[in-house]
Amino acid sequence: MLNAQDKVTVIGAGTMGMGIAHVAAIAGHEVYLYDRDPKAIQKALEKIQYFLNRSVEKGRMDDAQAKAIFGKLYAIENLESVSDSRLIVEAIVENLEIKQDLFQKLEGIVADDCILASNTSSLSISAIAGGLKNPSRFIGLHFFNPAPLMKLVEVIPAVQTDEAIKSSSFQLMENWGKLPVYAKDTPGFIVNRVARPFYSEALRILEEGLANELTIDTAMKEIGGFKMGPFQLMDFIGHDVNFKVTETVWKSFYHEPRYKPSFTQKNLVAAGYLGKKSGKGFYDYTSDTPPDQQMKIERAILQPLFDRIIALLINEACDAAFWGVGSEEAIDTAMQYGVNYPKGLLAWGKEIGWDKIKNTLNELHTIYREERYRPSPYLIKV
Ligand SMILES: NC(=O)c1ccc[n+]([C@@H]2O[C@H](COP(=O)([O-])OP(=O)(O)OC[C@H]3O[C@@H](n4cnc5c(N)ncnc54)[C@H](O)[C@@H]3O)[C@@H](O)[C@H]2O)c1
């Protein structure tokens, strides 16, 4: 089991690597930060410094504590320097061959008891581990953005992972103040799989012309209590990123119709309308007045939109439970702490009533005759 005296290495100093390094330093470890681009490391350190300064300003820590945390971060220029690490967390580009190549190099550098972990969102943990001489020390540690704020970490054992590595990684994440959950090594793990209908069903409703984006967003916020509606959230995540995740999950599930990507979103990506970061997505962000996301719309219009999207989300959570992607508790925790859902979806299903969820799905199935609306076996049995 690792303790705070053990050195941790984070490889990839982009959005996620920066956050993970920050978390590990707060937990008391000395942290080596490596990136193939030295400028990325400098930028990451500047940003961590900025966040620490803000924590001091807000009274969350004193100056000495912030300095001590920052003093634990070391920019590393070559991989050989990480030889005394007990844990390596990789957060580089999402590419199987490049990740395998990196871990093969690392195997020749670190000691036999160093845990090797990937923060991949969509690649198979077992496939990355498959390139190693000793895959039993390999595990997925999937943090959420921004890593210092989001409590969830999906802990994903590969089929090759040793039991002791599994439990000590889980324990370590708890020691880091995180909320870890075990997830099966299947496409999208828990969160990126169960969240798909939030986007895809909203897109379908829009494509059918049943409601516009503002009405659907309002339904999910006002009736469901979601912090952002689906279109607002897709604009925020970026359509390039969100479309890619949907497409990867769909392809990885051998074109399962529930995950089918949307042409509307594909066209936004092709047009360069990537959302907030490009100034335009479903909404326009170029004017001084932000898009009005709070409209007064009659509940009678909003309710069926919410009922449809939540039924598909709950069905997806039920299916993840049915296939053992996570325990029921893990699935509910994951959606609350990985993507800030107001309630766990299985608890929500129970509250709404399983029969109501089944009826909504059956009605949709009767109209569309599409497999995407088939109730999960979990719902049939419950
Ligand atoms: N961004 C998210 O919301 C998010 C959330 C969870 C997981 N992830 C996963 O985390 C990983 C990193 O994502 P990100 O958003 O931080 O990407 P990013 O593009 O912000 O950062 C990636 C960094 O890795 C560096 N890099 C690329 N190849 C490298 C190599 N071979 N060796 C060393 N450094 C290399 C790049 O220079 C870059 O600084 C990906 O696997 C992604 O799927 C991302």
The ligand as a MOL file (V3000), in Angstrom:
LIG
                    3D

  0  0  0     0  0            999 V3000
M  V30 BEGIN CTAB
M  V30 COUNTS 44 48 0 0 0
M  V30 BEGIN ATOM
M  V30 1 N -10.4180 16.1300 -20.7940 0
M  V30 2 C -11.2520 15.3930 -20.0860 0
M  V30 3 O -12.3470 15.8430 -19.6990 0
M  V30 4 C -10.8820 13.9840 -19.7230 0
M  V30 5 C -11.5380 13.3730 -18.6410 0
M  V30 6 C -11.1420 12.1020 -18.2280 0
M  V30 7 C -10.1390 11.4310 -18.9180 0
M  V30 8 N -9.5180 12.0370 -19.9850 0 CHG=1
M  V30 9 C -8.4210 11.2860 -20.6340 0
M  V30 10 O -7.1930 11.8170 -20.1320 0
M  V30 11 C -6.1820 11.7480 -21.1440 0
M  V30 12 C -5.6090 13.1350 -21.3960 0
M  V30 13 O -6.6690 14.0020 -21.7710 0
M  V30 14 P -6.5180 15.5950 -21.6690 0
M  V30 15 O -7.8800 16.1510 -21.9040 0
M  V30 16 O -5.7860 15.9510 -20.4440 0 CHG=-1
M  V30 17 O -5.6020 15.8830 -22.9530 0
M  V30 18 P -4.6980 17.1640 -23.2520 0
M  V30 19 O -4.6090 17.2350 -24.7380 0
M  V30 20 O -5.1830 18.3530 -22.5100 0
M  V30 21 O -3.2590 16.7630 -22.6640 0
M  V30 22 C -2.5070 15.7010 -23.1380 0
M  V30 23 C -1.0370 16.0100 -22.9000 0
M  V30 24 O -0.2720 14.8180 -23.1770 0
M  V30 25 C 0.9150 15.1980 -23.8380 0
M  V30 26 N 1.3780 14.0260 -24.6000 0
M  V30 27 C 0.8240 13.4960 -25.7040 0
M  V30 28 N 1.5210 12.3910 -26.0720 0
M  V30 29 C 2.5030 12.2170 -25.1600 0
M  V30 30 C 3.5250 11.2530 -24.9930 0
M  V30 31 N 3.6640 10.2360 -25.8390 0
M  V30 32 N 4.3550 11.3750 -23.9310 0
M  V30 33 C 4.2190 12.4130 -23.0540 0
M  V30 34 N 3.2790 13.3660 -23.1740 0
M  V30 35 C 2.4220 13.2660 -24.2100 0
M  V30 36 C 0.5350 16.3980 -24.6920 0
M  V30 37 O 1.6820 17.1810 -24.9930 0
M  V30 38 C -0.4670 17.1150 -23.7800 0
M  V30 39 O 0.1680 18.1010 -22.9790 0
M  V30 40 C -6.8350 11.0890 -22.3500 0
M  V30 41 O -6.6080 9.7090 -22.3030 0
M  V30 42 C -8.3240 11.3930 -22.1380 0
M  V30 43 O -9.1550 10.4250 -22.7370 0
M  V30 44 C -9.8500 13.2970 -20.3800 0
M  V30 END ATOM
M  V30 BEGIN BOND
M  V30 1 1 1 2
M  V30 2 2 2 3
M  V30 3 1 2 4
M  V30 4 1 4 5
M  V30 5 2 4 44
M  V30 6 2 5 6
M  V30 7 1 6 7
M  V30 8 2 7 8
M  V30 9 1 8 9
M  V30 10 1 8 44
M  V30 11 1 9 10
M  V30 12 1 9 42
M  V30 13 1 10 11
M  V30 14 1 11 12
M  V30 15 1 11 40
M  V30 16 1 12 13
M  V30 17 1 13 14
M  V30 18 2 14 15
M  V30 19 1 14 16
M  V30 20 1 14 17
M  V30 21 1 17 18
M  V30 22 2 18 19
M  V30 23 1 18 20
M  V30 24 1 18 21
M  V30 25 1 21 22
M  V30 26 1 22 23
M  V30 27 1 23 24
M  V30 28 1 23 38
M  V30 29 1 24 25
M  V30 30 1 25 26
M  V30 31 1 25 36
M  V30 32 1 26 27
M  V30 33 1 26 35
M  V30 34 2 27 28
M  V30 35 1 28 29
M  V30 36 1 29 30
M  V30 37 2 29 35
M  V30 38 1 30 31
M  V30 39 2 30 32
M  V30 40 1 32 33
M  V30 41 2 33 34
M  V30 42 1 34 35
M  V30 43 1 36 37
M  V30 44 1 36 38
M  V30 45 1 38 39
M  V30 46 1 40 41
M  V30 47 1 40 42
M  V30 48 1 42 43
M  V30 END BOND
M  V30 END CTAB
M  END
